[in-house]
Amino acid sequence: MEEKCEQGSPTGSSMESEGQGRLYEAYNELHGLAQELETPFDAPAVLVVGHQTDGKSALVEALMGFQFNHVGGGTKTRRPITLHMKYNPDSHSPLCHLISDSDPSLALHKSLHEIQGQARAVESLVRAKMQHKGFIILCLEDCSDWSNATTRRVVMQIDPELSRTLIVSTKLDTKIPQFARASDVEVFLSPPASTLDGFMLGDSPFFTSVPSGRVGSGHESFYRSNDEFKQAISLREVEDIASLEEKLGRPLSKQERSRIGVSSLRLFLEELLQRRYMDSVPLIIPLLEKEYRSTTRKLNEINQELSTLDEVKLKEKGRAFHDLFLTKLSLLLKGTVVAPPDKFGETLQDERINGGALIGIDGLQFPQKIIPNSGMRLYGGAQYHRAMAEFRFVVGGIKCPPITREEIVNACGVEDIHDGTNYSRTACVIAVAKARETFEPFLHQLGVRLLHILKRLLPISVHLLQKEGEFLSGHEVFLRRVASAFNRFAESTERACRDKCMEDLVSTTRYVSWSLHNKNRAGLRHFLDSFGGTEQSVSSGNSASAVVSQESSFGSVANEKQDPKARPDVKLSQLASGIDSSTSMQSTEMRLADLLDSTLWNRRLAPSSERIVYALVQQIFHGIREYFLASAELKFNCFLLMPVVDKLPALLREDLESAFEDDMDSVFDITNLRHSLGQQKRDTEIELKQIQRLKGKFRQIHEQLNLHQVLLRP
């Protein structure tokens, strides 16, 4: 909560002169204008800092000369307050307005009785306030030993030399009885410089007492009016001085008296604030000149906007914005550093959260540290390239999922003309099912991720246009139309591209072409040869024959007549089985019969058959993976990225021209825009007049101050 208080002559006799009154009136008007224009301006002010029992509220009330805060037990303020004081020569009693935390623009008129505070721990807020170099810090200490610095220790973290800090010892009336010797009083009133640390404002502390009791008409109130309260403050000062002189056994010096009582503190603050106000006058004039130039430029821009509210000029502006927007899009894709990465860039973690992660059927994500530039905040083409790199890393590292014996048996099924088994067909059925199940989710995830990256180009492009002063401010309807057209294009293009990729995935998982799927035939042959050799040593050659015959089922032996390289394989098998040339034909026939018996005619899944199926599935799966990876990357580059460059310009231009032909008012909302600009023009003209008037006031005050200084010179 904040409190604003207005009263006549709030700073006493030192502000009675007409020139000073005009100065404070000008500052009040400047402060109000600064709030309207949202311009930073801090007038000289006093910040009271103290702990819970230091009597902050009571001292402020005594300095002001009236009570405004509700206190409990005479010591604890129920709520901290911020005071904004304005000088009003026409006001003879305080006019108070309460400003709410939730709506600072709403000031409610309140009487002194209605304004109540509430205590809170706001050290962080106090620290932030103390950072303002223009603030005078009133540091309150409730102690009789200056080495026990509680509030001062906090203040010195912000103002280590105490150069803008005034130290005040509160509750003097309760401390005087605690001193037993005159020397203790001497040290308390004039502490050594080494004890206070630094060179405080005013050179020495002030000492104050505020009488207890509240102002009001109730039976619990001690004073019936604020005048009685002020009289009690003055009486308390007289009593404190008398008590000190009695303890010291001597009269107080003029210097010592100038530090005792609320009136002495008020007088010092008045003179200090007056000097600060006077010194800041020359600085205000350049500030107002700058604000005047800024407001004038704003008014000229509004007039320029009003002069271009005809259809021809609006169409020209729309087409120019279209071209500039596309230029920025192209720049972002090609690469730029104009947009700040800390505002618009995304790390890989941010990208996964906002655009979706690439997750396989196991539910795991690829480790970020393996992906290049994962920790960098990227946007545009660089972010697109990183996403594709992650896709290659993730999909390229996928292994064929495990295959169970049940899956193999279920995939065998029954042929349409015999009840035998075809393990090459079995391997194809399993491989394409596993591949489709594994790779299809990545296709959708990649589409969503790249669409997220493309859509981010829109706000970044708008930022670049605003930065260069090429943004169409005030034309929200037109800008929303451009943004909507761009997003529709991105979504439809991504969807069409994903459909093309799905066609490839469906085709490569629907029909197995050995020339495409069997990419590593040498590796498969090596596996079958080694497998055949192992089985030969165990099962008298039956499994080896099965290998040879199985190879013939997908082309190796069947092409022996055309492929002379196939014959050495058969000869090696014959040598490995230990059969001489005279009985080779008979042995081959026996092995063929054994092969048919163990595979085609027998439904019992032998280990040899299981291993062959697994090898074929692996081979087919990896062939599909390589084709899917290359095809998906190529298609997203060709049918998602490139259309932004070669199709989007024509589409946006077509949408724009179509809108121009249908209804210009629906594109630019000319009626509401003209009304809005007219209102902005009137408000800006009023602001300009206020600034002009303030410039004249402060310039006149500045001239009077200079003349006064000239007259004072000897």
C-alpha positions in Angstrom: 0.0 0.0 0.0 1.1 3.6 -0.6 -0.2 6.8 0.9 -0.3 10.2 -0.8 -0.6 13.2 1.5 -1.2 16.8 0.6 -1.1 19.6 3.1 -0.4 23.3 3.3 3.2 24.2 4.2 4.3 20.7 4.9 7.9 21.7 5.6 7.4 24.7 7.8 8.8 28.2 7.7 11.5 27.4 5.2 9.0 26.9 2.5 6.8 30.0 3.0 8.4 32.1 0.3 6.5 32.5 -2.9 9.4 31.4 -5.1 9.9 28.2 -3.2 6.2 27.5 -3.3 6.2 27.9 -7.1 9.2 25.5 -7.3 7.4 22.8 -5.3 4.2 23.3 -7.4 6.3 22.8 -10.5 7.8 19.7 -9.1 4.4 18.3 -8.2 3.2 18.9 -11.8 6.3 17.3 -13.2 5.9 14.3 -11.0 2.3 13.8 -12.2 3.3 14.2 -15.8 6.1 11.7 -15.4 3.6 9.2 -14.2 1.3 9.8 -17.1 4.1 9.5 -19.7 5.7 6.6 -17.8 9.0 8.6 -17.8 11.4 7.8 -15.0 11.8 10.8 -12.6 12.6 10.7 -9.0 12.3 13.9 -7.0 14.4 14.4 -3.9 12.9 12.3 -1.2 13.6 10.8 2.3 13.5 7.1 2.9 13.0 6.0 6.5 14.7 2.7 7.4 14.5 1.0 10.8 13.7 -2.3 12.6 10.3 -3.2 14.0 10.7 -1.4 17.3 12.5 1.7 16.1 9.4 3.9 16.0 9.4 4.6 12.2 5.8 5.4 12.0 5.7 7.5 15.1 8.7 9.6 13.9 7.2 10.2 10.5 3.9 11.3 12.1 5.8 13.7 14.3 7.7 15.1 11.4 4.5 15.5 9.4 2.6 17.0 12.4 -0.4 14.6 12.2 -1.1 11.0 12.8 -2.2 8.8 9.9 -1.2 5.2 10.8 -2.9 2.7 13.1 -0.5 1.3 15.7 -0.9 -1.5 18.2 0.6 -1.3 21.7 2.3 1.9 20.8 5.3 0.1 19.2 4.3 -2.1 16.3 3.1 -0.7 12.9 0.5 -2.9 11.3 1.5 -2.2 7.8 4.5 -0.4 6.1 3.7 2.7 4.1 5.2 4.8 1.3 4.4 8.5 1.4 4.1 10.8 -1.6 3.9 14.4 -0.4 2.7 17.3 -2.6 2.8 20.9 -1.7 -0.6 22.6 -2.0 -0.8 26.2 -0.9 -4.6 26.2 -1.0 -4.9 23.3 1.4 -5.0 24.0 5.2 -5.5 20.4 6.3 -4.1 17.1 5.0 -5.8 15.6 2.0 -5.0 11.9 1.9 -5.4 9.4 -0.9 -4.8 5.7 -0.6 -3.2 3.9 -3.6 -3.8 0.1 -3.8 -1.1 -2.4 -4.6 -3.4 -4.1 -7.2 -4.3 -0.9 -9.1 -1.7 2.0 -8.7 -3.8 4.2 -11.1 -6.7 4.2 -8.6 -6.3 6.7 -5.8 -9.1 6.5 -3.2 -9.7 9.6 -1.0 -9.4 8.6 2.7 -9.5 10.4 5.9 -6.7 10.2 8.4 -8.7 7.8 10.5 -9.4 5.4 7.6 -5.7 5.0 6.7 -4.2 2.0 8.4 -1.0 0.0 7.8 0.0 -3.5 8.3 3.5 -4.7 9.2 5.4 -7.0 6.8 9.0 -8.1 6.3 10.0 -6.1 3.3 13.8 -5.9 3.6 14.2 -6.7 -0.2 11.8 -3.8 -1.0 13.8 -1.5 1.4 17.1 -2.5 -0.3 15.6 -1.7 -3.7 14.4 1.7 -2.5 17.8 2.5 -0.9 19.5 1.9 -4.3 18.1 5.2 -5.6 21.0 7.6 -5.4 18.6 10.6 -5.0 17.1 9.2 -1.8 18.1 10.6 1.6 18.2 7.6 4.0 16.9 8.2 7.5 18.5 5.4 9.5 16.7 4.8 12.8 18.5 3.2 15.7 16.8 2.2 19.0 20.0 1.7 21.2 22.0 3.3 23.9 25.3 1.8 22.7 26.4 3.0 19.3 28.5 -0.2 18.7 25.3 -2.1 18.6 24.4 -1.2 15.0 21.4 -3.1 13.8 19.8 -0.9 11.2 23.1 0.9 10.3 24.7 -2.5 9.4 22.0 -3.1 6.8 22.1 0.5 5.4 25.9 0.4 5.1 25.5 -2.5 2.6 24.0 0.0 0.2 25.6 3.2 1.5 28.9 2.1 3.0 30.2 5.6 3.7 26.9 6.9 5.0 27.3 9.8 2.7 23.6 10.1 2.1 22.4 8.6 5.4 21.1 10.6 8.4 21.3 8.6 11.6 18.6 9.1 14.2 18.5 7.7 17.7 14.8 7.3 18.6 13.0 7.1 22.0 15.5 9.4 23.7 13.2 9.9 26.7 13.5 6.2 27.5 17.3 6.1 27.2 18.2 9.2 29.4 17.3 7.4 32.7 19.6 4.5 31.7 22.8 6.7 32.0 24.4 6.7 35.4 27.3 9.0 34.6 27.7 12.2 32.7 30.5 10.7 30.7 28.1 8.0 29.3 25.8 10.8 28.1 28.8 12.7 26.5 29.8 9.5 24.5 26.1 8.9 23.6 25.6 12.5 22.3 29.0 12.7 20.5 30.1 9.2 19.6 33.6 8.9 18.1 33.9 8.8 14.3 35.4 5.3 14.5 32.4 4.0 16.2 29.9 5.1 13.6 32.0 4.1 10.6 32.1 6.4 7.6 31.3 10.1 7.2 27.6 10.4 7.8 25.3 13.1 6.5 25.0 15.9 9.0 28.3 14.8 10.8 26.5 13.5 13.9 23.3 11.7 14.9 20.0 13.3 15.8 18.1 12.4 18.9 14.2 12.3 19.0 11.4 11.4 21.3 7.7 11.1 20.2 5.1 11.1 22.9 2.8 8.1 23.0 -0.9 8.3 22.6 -3.3 8.5 19.7 -5.3 11.4 18.2 -9.1 10.8 18.1 -12.4 11.3 19.8 -12.7 7.8 21.4 -12.1 7.1 25.1 -8.8 5.3 24.2 -7.5 8.4 22.4 -5.1 10.7 24.3 -5.1 13.7 22.1 -8.3 15.4 20.7 -6.6 17.0 17.7 -3.3 17.0 15.8 -2.6 20.5 17.3 -2.5 18.9 20.8 -0.2 16.2 19.4 2.2 18.8 18.0 2.2 20.7 21.3 3.1 17.4 23.1 6.0 16.9 20.7 7.4 20.4 21.5 6.9 19.8 25.2 8.7 16.5 24.9 11.7 18.2 23.4 11.9 20.8 26.2 11.8 17.9 28.8 14.5 15.9 27.0 16.8 18.9 26.9 16.3 19.6 30.6 16.9 15.9 31.4 20.1 15.8 29.4 21.4 19.0 31.0 20.6 17.6 34.4 22.6 14.4 33.6 25.5 16.3 32.2 25.6 19.0 34.9 25.9 21.7 32.3 23.9 23.5 29.6 23.8 22.0 26.1 25.8 23.8 23.5 24.1 25.3 20.4 25.5 22.5 18.3 24.2 19.8 20.7 20.7 21.5 20.8 20.6 21.5 17.0 20.6 17.7 17.1 17.9 17.2 19.8 14.2 16.9 19.0 11.8 16.3 16.1 11.8 20.0 15.2 15.6 20.1 14.8 15.5 17.0 12.6 12.6 18.5 10.5 14.5 21.8 10.0 17.6 20.0 8.9 15.6 17.8 6.4 13.7 20.9 5.1 16.9 22.7 4.3 18.6 19.6 2.8 15.6 18.9 0.6 15.4 22.5 -0.4 19.0 22.5 -1.5 18.5 19.2 -3.4 15.4 20.7 -5.2 17.4 23.8 -6.1 20.4 21.8 -7.3 18.2 19.6 -9.5 16.5 22.5 -11.4 19.2 22.8 -14.0 19.0 19.0 -14.7 15.2 19.1 -15.2 15.3 21.5 -18.1 17.3 19.1 -20.4 15.0 16.3 -19.3 12.0 18.3 -20.4 13.7 19.3 -23.6 14.3 15.6 -24.4 10.7 14.7 -23.6 9.4 17.6 -25.7 11.4 16.3 -28.7 10.1 12.8 -28.2 6.5 13.9 -27.8 6.8 16.1 -30.9 8.2 13.2 -32.9 5.3 11.0 -31.7 2.8 13.6 -32.8 4.4 13.9 -36.2 4.2 10.2 -36.6 0.5 10.2 -35.7 -0.2 12.9 -38.2 1.8 11.0 -40.8 -0.4 7.9 -40.1 -3.6 9.9 -40.4 -2.4 11.3 -43.8 -1.9 7.8 -45.2 -5.3 6.4 -44.3 -6.5 6.1 -47.9 -6.8 2.9 -49.9 -4.0 3.5 -52.3 -1.4 4.4 -49.7 -2.6 1.6 -47.4 -2.2 -0.9 -50.3 1.3 0.4 -50.9 2.2 0.0 -47.2 0.7 -3.5 -47.1 2.8 -4.6 -50.1 5.9 -3.1 -48.8 5.4 -4.9 -45.5 4.9 -8.1 -47.4 8.2 -7.8 -49.1 10.1 -6.8 -45.9 8.6 -9.6 -44.0 9.7 -12.2 -46.6 13.1 -10.7 -46.6 13.4 -11.2 -42.8 12.2 -14.8 -43.1 14.8 -15.5 -45.7 17.5 -13.9 -43.6 16.6 -16.0 -40.6 16.8 -19.2 -42.6 20.1 -18.3 -44.1 21.5 -17.2 -40.8 21.8 -13.9 -38.8 22.8 -12.6 -35.4 20.6 -9.5 -35.4 17.9 -11.1 -33.2 19.2 -11.5 -29.6 19.6 -15.3 -28.8 18.8 -14.7 -25.1 15.3 -13.5 -26.1 14.5 -15.6 -29.2 16.9 -18.6 -29.1 16.1 -22.0 -27.8 18.4 -24.6 -26.3 17.7 -28.2 -27.3 16.0 -28.7 -23.9 13.7 -25.7 -24.6 13.0 -27.0 -28.1 12.0 -30.4 -26.8 9.7 -28.8 -24.2 8.0 -26.4 -26.6 8.1 -28.4 -29.8 8.1 -32.0 -28.6 10.8 -34.6 -28.2 11.9 -37.4 -30.4 10.9 -40.5 -28.4 11.1 -44.1 -29.6 8.8 -47.0 -28.6 11.0 -47.6 -25.5 9.9 -44.1 -24.2 13.5 -42.9 -23.9 15.1 -39.7 -25.2 18.5 -39.4 -26.9 21.1 -37.8 -24.5 21.3 -34.1 -25.3 25.1 -33.9 -24.9 25.6 -36.1 -27.9 23.7 -33.7 -30.2 25.9 -30.9 -31.6 25.2 -27.4 -30.3 22.5 -28.7 -27.9 23.3 -26.1 -25.2 23.2 -23.1 -27.6 20.2 -20.9 -28.0 19.4 -21.1 -31.7 16.7 -20.0 -34.0 15.9 -20.0 -37.8 18.0 -22.1 -40.1 20.5 -23.1 -37.4 17.8 -24.5 -35.2 16.3 -26.4 -38.2 19.6 -27.9 -38.9 20.1 -29.0 -35.3 16.7 -30.7 -35.3 17.5 -32.6 -38.4 20.8 -33.7 -36.9 19.0 -35.0 -33.8 16.7 -36.9 -36.1 19.6 -38.5 -37.9 21.3 -39.4 -34.6 18.2 -40.9 -33.0 16.8 -42.8 -36.0 20.3 -43.8 -37.3 21.1 -45.5 -34.0 17.9 -47.5 -33.7 18.4 -51.3 -33.5 15.8 -53.9 -34.6 13.5 -54.6 -31.7 13.7 -58.1 -30.1 12.0 -61.0 -31.9 10.2 -63.8 -29.9 9.7 -67.4 -31.0 6.0 -66.8 -30.8 6.2 -64.0 -33.3 8.1 -66.2 -35.7 5.6 -69.1 -35.4 2.6 -66.7 -35.8 4.2 -65.1 -38.9 4.6 -68.5 -40.6 0.9 -69.0 -41.1 -0.5 -71.3 -43.9 0.2 -70.8 -47.6 -2.7 -70.8 -50.1 -1.5 -73.9 -51.9 0.4 -76.0 -49.2 0.8 -76.2 -45.5 4.6 -75.9 -45.4 6.6 -73.0 -44.0 8.4 -70.1 -45.9 10.9 -68.5 -43.6 11.9 -65.8 -46.0 8.3 -64.7 -46.1 8.2 -65.0 -42.3 11.2 -62.7 -42.0 9.7 -60.1 -44.3 6.4 -60.1 -42.4 8.2 -59.5 -39.1 10.7 -57.0 -40.4 8.1 -54.7 -42.1 5.8 -54.8 -39.0 8.7 -53.9 -36.7 9.9 -51.1 -39.0 6.4 -49.6 -39.4 5.8 -49.6 -35.7 9.2 -48.2 -34.9 9.6 -45.4 -37.5 6.1 -44.0 -38.0 6.1 -42.1 -34.6 9.3 -40.4 -35.5 7.8 -39.1 -38.6 5.0 -37.3 -36.7 7.4 -36.1 -34.0 9.8 -34.6 -36.6 6.9 -32.9 -38.4 5.7 -31.3 -35.1 9.2 -30.2 -34.2 10.0 -28.6 -37.5 6.6 -26.9 -37.6 7.4 -25.4 -34.2 10.7 -24.0 -35.5 9.1 -22.5 -38.6 6.3 -20.8 -36.7 8.9 -19.2 -34.4 10.2 -17.3 -37.5 7.1 -15.1 -37.3 7.7 -13.3 -34.0 11.4 -13.0 -34.7 10.8 -11.4 -38.1 8.3 -9.0 -36.4 11.0 -8.1 -33.9 13.5 -7.4 -36.7 11.0 -5.1 -38.5 10.3 -3.2 -35.2 13.9 -2.8 -34.5 14.5 -1.2 -37.9 11.4 0.9 -37.7 9.6 -0.9 -40.6 6.8 -2.4 -38.5 3.2 -1.3 -39.2 2.2 -0.1 -35.7 -1.5 0.3 -35.2 -2.5 -2.0 -38.0 -3.2 -5.0 -35.8 -6.0 -6.4 -38.0 -3.6 -6.5 -41.0 -0.8 -8.0 -39.0 -3.1 -10.7 -37.6 -4.1 -11.5 -41.2 -0.5 -11.9 -42.3 0.3 -14.0 -39.2 -2.7 -16.2 -39.8 -1.8 -16.7 -43.5 1.8 -17.7 -42.6 0.7 -20.1 -39.9 -1.9 -21.8 -42.2 0.8 -22.1 -44.9 3.3 -23.7 -42.4 0.7 -26.1 -41.1 -0.6 -27.2 -44.5 2.9 -27.5 -45.9 4.1 -29.7 -43.0 1.0 -31.9 -43.3 1.5 -32.4 -47.0 5.2 -33.1 -46.5 4.5 -35.6 -43.8 1.9 -37.4 -46.0 4.6 -37.8 -48.7 7.0 -39.3 -46.1 4.2 -41.6 -45.0 3.8 -42.8 -48.6 7.4 -43.8 -48.7 7.3 -45.5 -45.3 4.1 -47.4 -46.3 5.7 -48.5 -49.6 8.9 -49.7 -48.1 7.1 -51.6 -45.4 4.5 -53.1 -47.7 6.7 -54.9 -50.2 10.2 -56.1 -49.8 12.6 -55.6 -52.7 15.8 -57.4 -52.0 17.8 -55.0 -54.1 16.7 -52.2 -51.8 16.3 -53.9 -48.4 19.3 -56.2 -48.4 22.0 -53.5 -48.3 24.6 -55.6 -46.4 24.5 -58.9 -48.3 28.2 -59.6 -47.6 27.6 -59.3 -43.9 24.6 -61.7 -44.1 26.6 -64.2 -46.2 29.4 -64.1 -43.6 26.9 -64.7 -40.9 25.3 -67.7 -42.7 28.7 -69.2 -43.6 29.9 -69.0 -40.0 26.5 -70.3 -38.8 26.7 -73.2 -41.3 30.2 -74.2 -40.2 29.1 -74.3 -36.5 26.0 -76.3 -37.2 27.9 -78.8 -39.4 30.1 -79.8 -36.4 27.0 -80.6 -34.4 24.3 -82.1 -36.7 26.1 -84.2 -39.4 25.6 -81.5 -42.0 21.8 -81.2 -42.0 21.8 -77.6 -40.9 24.6 -76.7 -43.3 22.5 -78.0 -46.1 19.6 -76.0 -44.8 21.7 -72.9 -45.0 22.7 -73.6 -48.6 19.2 -74.4 -49.6 17.8 -71.4 -47.7 20.3 -69.1 -49.6 18.9 -70.6 -52.8 15.4 -69.6 -51.7 16.3 -65.9 -51.9 18.5 -66.1 -54.9 22.1 -67.3 -54.2 22.0 -70.9 -55.4 19.3 -70.2 -58.0 21.6 -67.9 -59.8 24.6 -70.1 -59.8 24.4 -70.6 -63.6 24.5 -66.9 -64.1 26.8 -66.0 -61.2 30.1 -67.9 -61.3 31.0 -66.4 -57.9 28.3 -68.5 -56.2 30.0 -71.8 -57.0 33.0 -71.5 -54.6 30.5 -71.2 -51.8 29.0 -74.6 -52.6 32.5 -76.1 -52.9 33.5 -74.7 -49.6 30.4 -76.3 -48.0 31.3 -79.6 -49.6 34.8 -79.5 -48.3 33.6 -78.5 -44.8 31.2 -81.5 -44.7 34.1 -83.9 -45.5 32.4 -85.5 -48.5 34.6 -86.6 -51.4 33.7 -86.0 -55.1 32.4 -89.6 -55.7 29.6 -89.3 -53.2 28.9 -85.6 -53.4 25.7 -86.0 -55.4 24.2 -88.5 -53.0 25.1 -86.4 -50.0 23.5 -83.3 -51.5 20.3 -85.1 -52.1 20.3 -86.4 -48.5 20.9 -82.9 -47.1 18.1 -81.5 -49.3 15.7 -84.0 -47.9 16.9 -83.3 -44.4 16.4 -79.5 -45.0 12.9 -80.0 -46.3 12.1 -82.2 -43.4 13.3 -79.7 -40.8 11.9 -76.5 -42.5 9.2 -76.9 -45.1 7.5 -80.1 -43.8 8.1 -79.6 -40.0 6.4 -76.9 -37.9 8.8 -77.4 -35.0 11.0 -74.2 -34.9 14.6 -75.4 -34.8 17.4 -73.2 -33.5 18.9 -73.0 -37.0 15.6 -71.8 -38.5 15.2 -69.2 -35.7 18.7 -67.8 -36.2 18.2 -67.6 -40.0 14.9 -65.7 -39.5 16.5 -63.3 -37.0 19.4 -62.6 -39.4 17.0 -61.9 -42.3 14.8 -59.6 -40.1 17.8 -57.7 -39.0 18.9 -57.2 -42.6 15.5 -56.1 -43.8 14.9 -53.8 -40.8 18.3 -52.0 -41.3 17.6 -51.6 -45.0 14.3 -50.0 -44.2 15.9 -47.7 -41.6 18.5 -46.4 -44.0 16.0 -45.8 -46.7 13.5 -44.1 -44.3 16.2 -41.9 -42.8 17.4 -40.6 -46.2 14.0 -40.3 -47.7 12.5 -38.4 -44.7 15.3 -35.9 -44.5 15.3 -35.2 -48.2 11.5 -34.8 -48.3 11.3 -32.4 -45.4 14.1 -30.3 -46.9 12.3 -30.3 -50.4 8.7 -30.1 -49.4 8.8 -28.2 -46.0 11.8 -25.9 -46.0 12.0 -25.0 -49.7 8.3 -23.9 -50.0 9.0 -21.2 -47.5 11.4 -19.7 -50.0 9.7 -20.4 -53.3 6.0 -20.8 -52.6 5.2 -18.6 -49.5 5.8 -15.3 -51.3 3.3 -16.0 -54.0 0.7 -17.4 -51.6 0.9 -14.4 -49.2 0.8 -11.9 -52.1 -2.3 -13.7 -53.5 -4.0 -13.7 -50.1 -3.2 -10.0 -49.8 -4.4 -8.9 -53.2 -7.6 -11.0 -52.7 -8.3 -9.1 -49.5 -7.6 -5.8 -51.1 -10.2 -6.5 -53.8 -12.9 -7.8 -51.3 -12.9 -5.2 -48.5 -10.1 -2.8 -47.5 -11.8 -2.0 -44.2 -11.7 -5.6 -43.1 -7.9 -5.7 -43.8 -6.9 -2.4 -42.1 -10.0 -1.6 -40.0 -9.8 1.9 -41.3 -12.7 3.3 -39.3 -11.5 2.2 -35.9 -7.9 3.1 -36.8 -8.8 6.7 -37.7 -10.8 7.1 -34.5 -7.9 5.6 -32.5 -5.3 7.8 -34.1 -7.5 10.8 -33.6 -7.7 10.1 -29.9 -3.9 9.5 -29.7 -3.4 12.9 -31.4 -5.5 14.7 -28.9 -3.8 13.1 -25.9 -0.4 13.8 -27.4 -1.2 17.4 -28.0 -2.3 17.8 -24.3 1.0 16.2 -23.2 3.0 18.5 -25.4 1.3 21.6 -23.9 2.0 20.3 -20.4 5.6 19.8 -21.2 5.8 23.2 -22.8 4.3 24.8 -19.7 6.6 23.0 -17.4 9.6 24.0 -19.5 8.6 27.6 -19.1 8.1 27.3 -15.3 11.5 25.6 -14.7 13.3 28.0 -17.0 11.9 31.0 -15.2 12.7 29.4 -11.8 16.2 28.7 -13.0 16.7 32.3 -14.1 15.4 33.6 -10.7 17.8 31.3 -8.9 20.7 32.5 -11.0 19.7 36.2 -10.4 19.4 35.5 -6.7 23.0 34.1 -6.6 24.3 37.1 -8.5 22.7 39.5 -6.0 24.3 37.6 -3.1 27.8 37.9 -4.5 29.9 40.6 -2.8 
